[in-house]
């Protein structure tokens, strides 16, 4: 039990027992001393002596404590992991020298350590972003639709805007109109759309179906043939559809295949093994473990992707492939696009024009730290933010940043843009 004793109490005790001097007395606990005359009790000589001793002790610093005034030199040692595995390096796109018509290619993968952790082994390539476009007008959040309303009826112009106005390194064309429940567009029309996009832009492209397990194999087979020699990323082979047909089309026409599973590390290993048996070269495989975006279990997606990357670096060759992440999935969360909460008593969600892109940005940066190599995104400003941060972490200095270079000692006072 805590008990407080005042100076007046101590004075009475000393007076009662006629104590003249205190010697070898230890006071334990917190000592609070309030000097003044409010107690109305005169302090005996013994107590005055004790207080003077306390005051003297407070002013004096023992010799052993004087040595602590000078800190020992600090060292910064980085923990290094002994990884024995390496992620496969995959190139998407083909230039004229390679038999295609792309003006440049992109290469992902090749890591020998965790993302941006250059103390073990410097990342060979920064993450790459592919901007989405569709083969028909679709329902989009207002924050996104405002950027594309003038091109949504023309997939070629949509792709062109992504590249020339928003600086896309890659473009993903989603052939969603082929879904029997939407428009049931013929595979011939789908192939024509792919040709149109290839003519409109000269960056590498990703070709995605509608997600219909019955129609996609036929659609992607025709699309792969139409884009022969361009080394596109065909999205995607999945255990729930005829992955064999899609994989063979990719191999026969010189493309990269996206191996897509649904948040299951064992299913990913299984599908990859099937692709090996079908003769798909290791340098032609990118994996997509599914992106559960912010608002839809981002922590689970992060853990799943991180586990795969760690397994690959430890030597698991079934998982040693670049990872693609569908960052656009962030727009599936109602908090990303709704004007406000449907719950009357809820707090203000803030402007959706900012909230939506932030959902996409947080999803992208989070999965980039987990091990993502390729991000499929939608909002131009979200894309720009993710690219800027990942390039900074990678160590790339952009031309526009050179004039604003800040010395590390001045970072506290820096007002960046």
N, C-alpha and C positions, 0 to 999 in steps of 0.2 A: 504494500500500500504506500502511495506517495504521500510524504508529509513535509510541509514547509515550516521552517523555523526562522523567525525574524531575528534581527540584531538585538531587539529588546529582550527576546527570549534567552539568547545566548548571554546577554549582559546579566540578567537575573540569575542564571545558573552559576556564572563565574562569581558573582557577589555572594550568593548563598553559601558556596563552598570556599570562599575567601581565597580564590585562585589568583596568584600574583603573576605567573609566567606560564606560557604554553610551550611544551617541548615535545618533539616527535609526535605531533598530532596530525592525523591524516583526515582530510575532509573528502568524502566520497559523494558523487552525484553532481548535479548542476548547481553552481553557486551564483546567486543573484544578489548583488549588494546595492542597496539604495542608500546613499549618504544624505543625511539631513537631520533635522531636529524634531521631526513630527512625532517621534516616538515618545518624547518627553523623558527619555531615560539617558542618563549620562553614561558614556562608554567607559568601562574600566580600563586601566593601563594595559592589562593583558590582551584585551581585544584590540586596542589601538595598535599594539605591537604586532599582533597577528595580521591586521589589515595592511600595515606598512610592509610586512614581509611579502604579502600577496602582491602588492603593488610593485615591489622590487623585482619579484619573480617574473611579472608580466613584461617588465622592461628588459630583463636580461635574456639573451638567447644562448642556450647551452652550446658548448663548443661543437658537439656532434651534430647539432642542427645547423650550425653555420655552414657546414660542408654541403648541405642540400640546396643552398642558395644558388649554386651553379649546376645547371642541368647537364647530365651526361649527353654526349653527341647522339642524336637519334639516327637510326637507320631504317630504311624502307625495303623490306624483303617481300617479294611477291611469291605466293605459293604456286608452284608449277606442277601440273599433272603429267604423268607419264602415259600419254595416249599411244596406243599401237595401231589404231584404225585410222582410216581416211575416207572422207566422203567422195563419192564419184564426181567427176567434173563433167558437166553436160553443156553443150553448146546448142542454142536454138537459133534458127535462121541460117540461110545460105546465101553468100554473095555470088557474083558471076563466076568468080574463081572456083567456087564450090559447086557450081551447076545451078545456082538459083538466081534470083533477081533482087535480093535484099541489098541495101546499101551498107548495112552493118549487121553484125550478129551480137548476141549476148551470151555470156558464159556464166554459169552459176555452179555452186558446189566447190569441191576441192578442199574443204576445211580439214584441218588436222587438230583443231582445238575448238572450244566453245565460242559462240558468236562474240566478236569484238574483243575477245580476250587475247590480245596480241603478245602477251608475255610468253606464252607457250609457242605459238606459231602464228604469224600474221595471216589474217584472212586474205585469200587470194582475190576474191571478188566481193563487192558490196551487194546487198540485196537489190533485186530488180523489180520494177513495178510495171504491170500491164493494165492499161485502162480499158474498162468494159465498153462495148457497144453491142447493139442488138439488131436483128434482121427485121424488126417491126416496131412501131411505137408501143411502148409499154407504160404501165402505171409506175411513176417514180415519185419519191418525196419531193415536195416543192423546192427544197434547198438544192436538189440535184437537177430537177426538170428545167429550172431556169437557165442552166448552162447549155441545154441540148434541144430546146423546143424547136429551133430552126432546122435541125438535121435529123430528127427522130424518124422521119419517113424514108431516109436514104442511108443505109448502112455504110456505104463508101464515104459519103460526106461526114458521117458521124466519126468514122475512123480517122479521117483526114483532120477533123477538128481536134481530136485527141492528140494527134502528133504535132500539127503545126501551131496550134494555139496553146495547148496545155503541156507540150513537151514530152509526150509519152515515149518511153523506150520500146514498149511493146503494145500491141492492141489485142484484146480478146473479142472475137465475134461469137456471140451466142445465137445459135440457130433455133430459137425457141418457137418460131412459127411452125416448125415441123411436127410439133406435138399434136397427136390426133384430137386432143381435147381443146386445142386452141385454134389452129388454122389447117392443120394437117397438110402443110406445104410439102410438095413432092421433093424427093431427094435431088432431082434434076435442078429444081429452083434453088435448093440449098447450095449445091455445087456452084451454081452461077453467082450466088451471093459471095461465096468464098473467093471466086475469081475477081469479083468487083472490088473487094476489100484489098486483095493483093495488088491490084492495079492502082488503087487510090493511095496507098502508103507503101513505103519501102523499108519499114521496120519489121522485125520478126513478129509473127502472129500466133495466137492460140486459137484453136477451133473447138468450140464447145457445142454440144447438142442441146436438146431440150430437157434432158433428164428422164425421158420416157424410155424404160428398159426394153420395150419391144421395137421402137422405131430408131433409137439412137445407133445401134450397130449398122444399120443400113445407111443412115444419114452420114455417119462419120466415115464409113467406107467410101462413099461417093466424094465426100469432102477431101479425104486424103488423096484420092486419085486426081481431083481437080487441082490440088496444090502440090503435085509431085515435084520433087527436087527442091522445094522451098524450106524443108526441114522445120515444119511447124510443130507445135505442141498439140497433140490430139487429146482432147479432154472429153471423155476419159474411159479407161477400162475399169470395170467394177465387177465384183463377184455376183451381183444381182442381175447381170445382163450377159450377153454373149461376148465376153471379154476376148475370147479367142479370135473372133472375127475382126474385132477392132484392132487387136495387137498385130495380126497378120497384115492388115491394111497399112498400118504404120510402118512395119518392116518393109513391105513390098514397094512402098512409095517414098521411102527415105525420110520418115518423120520420127519425132520423139513422142513417147507415149506417157500419159499421165495415169499413174496407178493410184486410184482413189478408193479409200476405205472410210468407214464411219466410226472414228474415235475408238479403234480397236487395234492395239499393237500386234496381236497375234494374227488378226485378219490381214493386216498389212504385210506381214512376213509371208503368209500363205499365198496371197495374190502375187507378190513379187516372185516367189518360187515358180508359180505357174507361168509367169511371163518368161522366166529364164528357160523353162522347158520348151516354150514356143519359139525359142531362138531370138528373143529380143536382146540386143547387146546391152551391157550394163551402162554404157555411155549414152543410151537412148531412153533412160528411165528417170522420171521425176515422180516423187510420191506426194500424195495429198491426203493427210490423215483426217481431214475435215476440220473446218474452223467453226468452233462454237464461239461466237463473237461476244463482245461486251454486252451484257444483258441476257446472254444465252449460255452461260457456263464457260466464260473465258478461262477461268482457272483450270478447268478440266482439259481444255484444248492445250493450254500452256504446258501442263504436266505431261500430257500424251506426247506432244512434239519434243519436249525436252528429254523425255525418257528415250525416244527413238534416236535423238542425236547423241546422247551419252552412250547408248548401246552401240551405235555405229563407231564412235571413237574408241570404244573398248574392243572393237574387232568383230562385231556382228555384221557380216557382209550382206545379210538379207535386208538390212535397214540403212546401208551406207549410200544414201542417195540424196540429192537436193530436195528440199521440201517446199511445196507450193501451198499458199494459204489464201483462202477465199475471203479477203478482208471485207468485201462488199456485203457479206452476211450481217455486218453490224447494222445495216438498215432494216433488218428484219425485226429488231427490237422496237417496240412501240415507243419507248422513251426517246429513240433517235429521231423520229419523224412527227409524232403527234404534237399538236399545238400546245397542249397542256394536259395535266392529269385528269382522267375521267372521274376521279374521286374528289368530291366537293371539298372535303376537309384537308386534302393534301396540300403540301407546300408548292410554291411556284417552281416550275421546272426550268424556267428561263427560255430565251428565244431558241426555237427549233433550228433556225438558220445557223446557229453556232453549235448547238447541242449535237445535231446529226453528224457533221464533219468531225467533231471531237470524239464521238463514238467510234468512227472509222479510224481516226488517228491513234487512239489508245489501243484499239485492237491490233493495228499494224505494228506499232512499236513493241507491244507486249510479246507478240509472237515472233518478232524479229530477235528479241533477246532469248527466246526459247530455241531458235534454230531455223526460222523461216528464211528461205532464199529468194522466193518469188512471191510477190504480193499481187493479187488480182483486186483492183480497187475501182471506185466509181467517181467520187467527188474530186474535182480538180484541185481544190485548195487542200483537202486532206492528203491527196497524193503528194503535193508539193511539200507539205510539212513533214510527212514520213520520209520522203527522199532526203530532205535537208538534214534531219536528225540522224538518219542511218549513215549518210555520207560523212557527217561530222564524227560519229563514233568509229567509222571505218578508217578515217584519217584523210579523206579527200578534201582538198581545199578548193572551193569553187572560185571562179574568176571574180565574181562580184563581191566575194568576201576578203579578197587579198588586201584591198584598200582599207578594210576595217579591222585588220588584224590587231589583236589586243594582247599585250604581254600578260603572262599569267599572274604577275603581281598586281595587275590593275583590274582584275576581273570584277572586284567588288564595286568599283565605280563605273563599270562599263554599262552604257545604255544601248543595248542591241535592238535590232529590228526583227 
